[in-house]
Amino acid sequence: MEVERRSDRSVYFRGAAGALESALGLSPTIASANTGNWVALQPSDVPYSSVVAALDPQMELNTLVPSAPYTLEDPRTFHGRTVVGVAGKAQASAVNGTGLVATLYVPTEPPYTPVGGTLSFGSGTTAGVEAVVFSRWGRPQNPPAPATSVTFSSLVG
């Protein structure tokens, strides 16, 4: 799943059918037909508030903070920095209670601000991995709107 939030308060969302169903409340048929397409959300759209709430940086970071017992992964390069992964049990609230393993990637040299994380969840056909990259801490961002998108209102018409 990918989400872009712009300074004009618009939000763009794209992902697999399951993500479109659960996050946006789309029917399975409409979600499948729009898998991989950017969906534009406006403040007046029903799922807007819940999607924006899920984008709160503290909430996002909290879902990636593992709990004991911990394991340390071998150092690796991640976005140009050497990091170690600190892995552990994911919070029960992560991914609707199906979170299994949360890993937070921490640089081996200062500053030690996390640079990303992963959340492994589900099993069988519902298994997946959510990955997050943290960059530009504390700096405002305004990514360009995707070149093509469909409006949420056109999907629920």
C-alpha atoms as an extended CHARMM CRD file, in Angstrom:
* protein
*
       157  EXT
         1         1  MET       CA              0.0000000000        0.0000000000        0.0000000000  PROA      1               0.0000000000
         2         2  GLU       CA              1.2210000000        3.4920000000       -0.8110000000  PROA      2               0.0000000000
         3         3  VAL       CA             -0.2250000000        6.7090000000        0.5330000000  PROA      3               0.0000000000
         4         4  GLU       CA              0.6690000000       10.2940000000       -0.3400000000  PROA      4               0.0000000000
         5         5  ARG       CA             -0.6440000000       13.1780000000        1.7130000000  PROA      5               0.0000000000
         6         6  ARG       CA             -0.3870000000       16.6650000000        0.2180000000  PROA      6               0.0000000000
         7         7  SER       CA             -0.4170000000       20.1050000000        1.8090000000  PROA      7               0.0000000000
         8         8  ASP       CA             -3.7500000000       20.8760000000        0.0770000000  PROA      8               0.0000000000
         9         9  ARG       CA             -5.2250000000       18.1200000000        2.3510000000  PROA      9               0.0000000000
        10        10  SER       CA             -5.7660000000       15.6910000000       -0.5410000000  PROA      10              0.0000000000
        11        11  VAL       CA             -4.6620000000       12.0980000000       -0.0070000000  PROA      11              0.0000000000
        12        12  TYR       CA             -3.7570000000        9.5630000000       -2.6860000000  PROA      12              0.0000000000
        13        13  PHE       CA             -3.9710000000        5.8670000000       -1.9030000000  PROA      13              0.0000000000
        14        14  ARG       CA             -3.0680000000        2.7710000000       -3.9180000000  PROA      14              0.0000000000
        15        15  GLY       CA             -2.5790000000       -0.8520000000       -3.0870000000  PROA      15              0.0000000000
        16        16  ALA       CA             -3.7770000000       -4.3900000000       -3.4690000000  PROA      16              0.0000000000
        17        17  ALA       CA             -7.4890000000       -5.1820000000       -3.5410000000  PROA      17              0.0000000000
        18        18  GLY       CA             -7.5290000000       -6.1540000000        0.1430000000  PROA      18              0.0000000000
        19        19  ALA       CA             -6.0200000000       -2.8150000000        1.1610000000  PROA      19              0.0000000000
        20        20  LEU       CA             -8.5720000000       -0.9260000000       -0.9520000000  PROA      20              0.0000000000
        21        21  GLU       CA            -11.3970000000       -2.9250000000        0.6340000000  PROA      21              0.0000000000
        22        22  SER       CA            -10.2800000000       -2.5320000000        4.2410000000  PROA      22              0.0000000000
        23        23  ALA       CA             -8.9690000000        1.0520000000        4.1630000000  PROA      23              0.0000000000
        24        24  LEU       CA            -11.4710000000        2.5970000000        1.7480000000  PROA      24              0.0000000000
        25        25  GLY       CA            -14.4810000000        0.3260000000        2.1890000000  PROA      25              0.0000000000
        26        26  LEU       CA            -14.6670000000       -0.5300000000       -1.5080000000  PROA      26              0.0000000000
        27        27  SER       CA            -16.5240000000       -3.6200000000       -2.6790000000  PROA      27              0.0000000000
        28        28  PRO       CA            -14.3650000000       -6.5900000000       -3.7090000000  PROA      28              0.0000000000
        29        29  THR       CA            -15.2910000000       -6.0510000000       -7.3810000000  PROA      29              0.0000000000
        30        30  ILE       CA            -14.4000000000       -2.3480000000       -7.4150000000  PROA      30              0.0000000000
        31        31  ALA       CA            -11.2700000000       -2.9400000000       -5.3150000000  PROA      31              0.0000000000
        32        32  SER       CA            -10.0360000000       -5.6490000000       -7.7060000000  PROA      32              0.0000000000
        33        33  ALA       CA            -10.6970000000       -3.4420000000      -10.7290000000  PROA      33              0.0000000000
        34        34  ASN       CA             -8.6400000000       -0.6230000000       -9.1660000000  PROA      34              0.0000000000
        35        35  THR       CA             -5.7190000000       -2.5830000000       -7.7640000000  PROA      35              0.0000000000
        36        36  GLY       CA             -2.5770000000       -0.5240000000       -8.3250000000  PROA      36              0.0000000000
        37        37  ASN       CA             -4.4800000000        2.6290000000       -9.3350000000  PROA      37              0.0000000000
        38        38  TRP       CA             -4.1240000000        5.8280000000       -7.3410000000  PROA      38              0.0000000000
        39        39  VAL       CA             -7.4080000000        6.7570000000       -5.6300000000  PROA      39              0.0000000000
        40        40  ALA       CA             -7.7880000000       10.4470000000       -4.7240000000  PROA      40              0.0000000000
        41        41  LEU       CA             -9.4590000000       11.1710000000       -1.3950000000  PROA      41              0.0000000000
        42        42  GLN       CA            -10.8300000000       14.5520000000       -0.3700000000  PROA      42              0.0000000000
        43        43  PRO       CA            -11.8630000000       15.6580000000        3.1420000000  PROA      43              0.0000000000
        44        44  SER       CA            -15.5390000000       15.1460000000        2.2270000000  PROA      44              0.0000000000
        45        45  ASP       CA            -15.0040000000       11.4380000000        1.3780000000  PROA      45              0.0000000000
        46        46  VAL       CA            -16.1670000000        8.9380000000        4.0290000000  PROA      46              0.0000000000
        47        47  PRO       CA            -12.8310000000        7.0790000000        4.5640000000  PROA      47              0.0000000000
        48        48  TYR       CA            -10.7500000000       10.2800000000        4.5660000000  PROA      48              0.0000000000
        49        49  SER       CA            -10.6450000000       10.7410000000        8.3560000000  PROA      49              0.0000000000
        50        50  SER       CA             -9.6220000000        7.1670000000        9.1030000000  PROA      50              0.0000000000
        51        51  VAL       CA             -6.9210000000        7.1760000000        6.3910000000  PROA      51              0.0000000000
        52        52  VAL       CA             -5.5000000000       10.4980000000        7.6420000000  PROA      52              0.0000000000
        53        53  ALA       CA             -5.5680000000        9.2490000000       11.2500000000  PROA      53              0.0000000000
        54        54  ALA       CA             -3.5910000000        6.1670000000       10.2050000000  PROA      54              0.0000000000
        55        55  LEU       CA             -0.9540000000        8.4710000000        8.6810000000  PROA      55              0.0000000000
        56        56  ASP       CA             -0.1540000000       10.0880000000       12.0190000000  PROA      56              0.0000000000
        57        57  PRO       CA              3.6320000000        9.6770000000       12.2970000000  PROA      57              0.0000000000
        58        58  GLN       CA              3.5110000000        8.5540000000       15.9390000000  PROA      58              0.0000000000
        59        59  MET       CA              0.8820000000        5.8960000000       15.1740000000  PROA      59              0.0000000000
        60        60  GLU       CA              2.8760000000        4.6630000000       12.1840000000  PROA      60              0.0000000000
        61        61  LEU       CA              6.0430000000        4.4390000000       14.2180000000  PROA      61              0.0000000000
        62        62  ASN       CA              4.2430000000        2.7000000000       17.0970000000  PROA      62              0.0000000000
        63        63  THR       CA              3.0830000000       -0.1690000000       14.8520000000  PROA      63              0.0000000000
        64        64  LEU       CA              6.7050000000       -0.8090000000       13.8880000000  PROA      64              0.0000000000
        65        65  VAL       CA              8.1470000000       -0.8640000000       17.4140000000  PROA      65              0.0000000000
        66        66  PRO       CA              8.7570000000       -4.5200000000       18.3000000000  PROA      66              0.0000000000
        67        67  SER       CA              8.2720000000       -6.0370000000       21.7340000000  PROA      67              0.0000000000
        68        68  ALA       CA             10.4190000000       -8.6610000000       23.4760000000  PROA      68              0.0000000000
        69        69  PRO       CA             11.9060000000      -11.0980000000       22.8740000000  PROA      69              0.0000000000
        70        70  TYR       CA             14.1710000000       -9.1900000000       20.4840000000  PROA      70              0.0000000000
        71        71  THR       CA             16.5500000000      -10.3900000000       17.8100000000  PROA      71              0.0000000000
        72        72  LEU       CA             19.2090000000       -8.3160000000       16.1010000000  PROA      72              0.0000000000
        73        73  GLU       CA             19.7120000000       -8.7490000000       12.3930000000  PROA      73              0.0000000000
        74        74  ASP       CA             23.1070000000       -8.5140000000       10.7410000000  PROA      74              0.0000000000
        75        75  PRO       CA             24.1530000000       -5.0260000000        9.5810000000  PROA      75              0.0000000000
        76        76  ARG       CA             23.0630000000       -4.0850000000        6.0720000000  PROA      76              0.0000000000
        77        77  THR       CA             22.8470000000       -1.0050000000        3.8830000000  PROA      77              0.0000000000
        78        78  PHE       CA             19.4750000000        0.7180000000        3.8790000000  PROA      78              0.0000000000
        79        79  HSD       CA             19.0250000000        3.9260000000        1.8650000000  PROA      79              0.0000000000
        80        80  GLY       CA             22.7420000000        4.6210000000        1.9940000000  PROA      80              0.0000000000
        81        81  ARG       CA             23.1890000000        4.0170000000        5.7370000000  PROA      81              0.0000000000
        82        82  THR       CA             24.4680000000        0.9800000000        7.6100000000  PROA      82              0.0000000000
        83        83  VAL       CA             21.6800000000       -0.2540000000        9.8780000000  PROA      83              0.0000000000
        84        84  VAL       CA             20.7810000000       -3.1540000000       12.1390000000  PROA      84              0.0000000000
        85        85  GLY       CA             17.2850000000       -4.5220000000       12.2800000000  PROA      85              0.0000000000
        86        86  VAL       CA             15.7700000000       -4.8720000000       15.7270000000  PROA      86              0.0000000000
        87        87  ALA       CA             13.0110000000       -7.4630000000       15.3410000000  PROA      87              0.0000000000
        88        88  GLY       CA             10.4080000000       -8.7050000000       17.7710000000  PROA      88              0.0000000000
        89        89  LYS       CA              6.7650000000       -9.4730000000       18.2340000000  PROA      89              0.0000000000
        90        90  ALA       CA              4.4170000000       -7.0130000000       16.5280000000  PROA      90              0.0000000000
        91        91  GLN       CA              1.7690000000       -5.2470000000       18.5690000000  PROA      91              0.0000000000
        92        92  ALA       CA             -1.6270000000       -6.9530000000       18.6260000000  PROA      92              0.0000000000
        93        93  SER       CA             -3.1710000000       -3.7720000000       17.1830000000  PROA      93              0.0000000000
        94        94  ALA       CA             -0.8970000000       -3.9020000000       14.1190000000  PROA      94              0.0000000000
        95        95  VAL       CA             -2.6910000000       -4.8240000000       10.9010000000  PROA      95              0.0000000000
        96        96  ASN       CA             -5.9660000000       -5.6650000000       12.6360000000  PROA      96              0.0000000000
        97        97  GLY       CA             -4.3980000000       -8.1000000000       15.0620000000  PROA      97              0.0000000000
        98        98  THR       CA             -2.6240000000      -10.2080000000       12.4460000000  PROA      98              0.0000000000
        99        99  GLY       CA              0.8180000000       -8.6660000000       12.9540000000  PROA      99              0.0000000000
       100       100  LEU       CA              3.5530000000      -11.2360000000       13.4940000000  PROA      100             0.0000000000
       101       101  VAL       CA              6.9630000000       -9.5800000000       13.3580000000  PROA      101             0.0000000000
       102       102  ALA       CA              7.8990000000       -5.9000000000       13.5880000000  PROA      102             0.0000000000
       103       103  THR       CA             11.4060000000       -4.8040000000       12.6210000000  PROA      103             0.0000000000
       104       104  LEU       CA             12.8010000000       -1.3290000000       13.1640000000  PROA      104             0.0000000000
       105       105  TYR       CA             15.9770000000       -0.3780000000       11.2380000000  PROA      105             0.0000000000
       106       106  VAL       CA             18.3870000000        1.7410000000       13.2800000000  PROA      106             0.0000000000
       107       107  PRO       CA             21.6710000000        3.2430000000       11.9870000000  PROA      107             0.0000000000
       108       108  THR       CA             24.9100000000        1.9680000000       13.4850000000  PROA      108             0.0000000000
       109       109  GLU       CA             26.3310000000        5.5240000000       13.6420000000  PROA      109             0.0000000000
       110       110  PRO       CA             24.8110000000        8.8100000000       14.8910000000  PROA      110             0.0000000000
       111       111  PRO       CA             22.2270000000       10.0590000000       14.4920000000  PROA      111             0.0000000000
       112       112  TYR       CA             20.4040000000        6.9230000000       15.6520000000  PROA      112             0.0000000000
       113       113  THR       CA             17.0090000000        8.0190000000       14.3460000000  PROA      113             0.0000000000
       114       114  PRO       CA             15.2320000000        4.9970000000       12.7770000000  PROA      114             0.0000000000
       115       115  VAL       CA             15.3610000000        4.9910000000        8.9910000000  PROA      115             0.0000000000
       116       116  GLY       CA             12.5700000000        2.5010000000        8.3680000000  PROA      116             0.0000000000
       117       117  GLY       CA             10.7430000000       -0.5890000000        9.4200000000  PROA      117             0.0000000000
       118       118  THR       CA              8.7770000000       -3.5950000000        8.2850000000  PROA      118             0.0000000000
       119       119  LEU       CA              5.7110000000       -5.3710000000        9.5970000000  PROA      119             0.0000000000
       120       120  SER       CA              5.1270000000       -8.9930000000        8.5850000000  PROA      120             0.0000000000
       121       121  PHE       CA              1.5200000000      -10.0680000000        9.0180000000  PROA      121             0.0000000000
       122       122  GLY       CA             -1.0830000000      -12.7160000000        8.2170000000  PROA      122             0.0000000000
       123       123  SER       CA             -0.5750000000      -16.2400000000        6.9990000000  PROA      123             0.0000000000
       124       124  GLY       CA             -1.2040000000      -18.2140000000        3.8390000000  PROA      124             0.0000000000
       125       125  THR       CA             -2.9750000000      -16.1450000000        1.1950000000  PROA      125             0.0000000000
       126       126  THR       CA             -3.3840000000      -13.2210000000        3.6160000000  PROA      126             0.0000000000
       127       127  ALA       CA              0.3500000000      -12.9520000000        4.3900000000  PROA      127             0.0000000000
       128       128  GLY       CA              2.1430000000       -9.7510000000        3.5450000000  PROA      128             0.0000000000
       129       129  VAL       CA              4.8270000000       -7.2700000000        4.4960000000  PROA      129             0.0000000000
       130       130  GLU       CA              4.3200000000       -3.5590000000        5.0300000000  PROA      130             0.0000000000
       131       131  ALA       CA              7.4940000000       -1.5150000000        4.6320000000  PROA      131             0.0000000000
       132       132  VAL       CA              8.0100000000        2.0820000000        5.6850000000  PROA      132             0.0000000000
       133       133  VAL       CA             10.9540000000        4.3790000000        4.9620000000  PROA      133             0.0000000000
       134       134  PHE       CA             11.5020000000        7.3160000000        7.3030000000  PROA      134             0.0000000000
       135       135  SER       CA             13.3450000000       10.1790000000        5.6900000000  PROA      135             0.0000000000
       136       136  ARG       CA             13.4850000000       13.9250000000        6.0050000000  PROA      136             0.0000000000
       137       137  TRP       CA             12.5260000000       13.8700000000        9.7020000000  PROA      137             0.0000000000
       138       138  GLY       CA             10.9740000000       17.1960000000       10.7160000000  PROA      138             0.0000000000
       139       139  ARG       CA             11.0010000000       18.7110000000        7.2330000000  PROA      139             0.0000000000
       140       140  PRO       CA              7.7000000000       19.5760000000        5.5190000000  PROA      140             0.0000000000
       141       141  GLN       CA              6.9040000000       17.6030000000        2.3870000000  PROA      141             0.0000000000
       142       142  ASN       CA              4.5200000000       18.1940000000       -0.4850000000  PROA      142             0.0000000000
       143       143  PRO       CA              4.8820000000       15.3620000000       -2.9840000000  PROA      143             0.0000000000
       144       144  PRO       CA              3.4960000000       15.9490000000       -6.4640000000  PROA      144             0.0000000000
       145       145  ALA       CA              0.0570000000       14.5430000000       -7.1160000000  PROA      145             0.0000000000
       146       146  PRO       CA              0.1600000000       11.2790000000       -9.0750000000  PROA      146             0.0000000000
       147       147  ALA       CA             -0.1100000000       11.8410000000      -12.8220000000  PROA      147             0.0000000000
       148       148  THR       CA             -3.2230000000        9.6730000000      -13.0640000000  PROA      148             0.0000000000
       149       149  SER       CA             -5.8020000000        8.8650000000      -10.4140000000  PROA      149             0.0000000000
       150       150  VAL       CA             -9.4890000000        8.1290000000       -9.9560000000  PROA      150             0.0000000000
       151       151  THR       CA            -11.6060000000        9.9930000000       -7.4510000000  PROA      151             0.0000000000
       152       152  PHE       CA            -13.0380000000        8.0190000000       -4.5550000000  PROA      152             0.0000000000
       153       153  SER       CA            -16.4720000000        9.5260000000       -5.2510000000  PROA      153             0.0000000000
       154       154  SER       CA            -16.4240000000        8.0950000000       -8.7990000000  PROA      154             0.0000000000
       155       155  LEU       CA            -15.8830000000        4.5860000000       -7.3700000000  PROA      155             0.0000000000
       156       156  VAL       CA            -18.7600000000        4.6760000000       -4.9100000000  PROA      156             0.0000000000
       157       157  GLY       CA            -20.9470000000        6.9130000000       -7.1060000000  PROA      157             0.0000000000
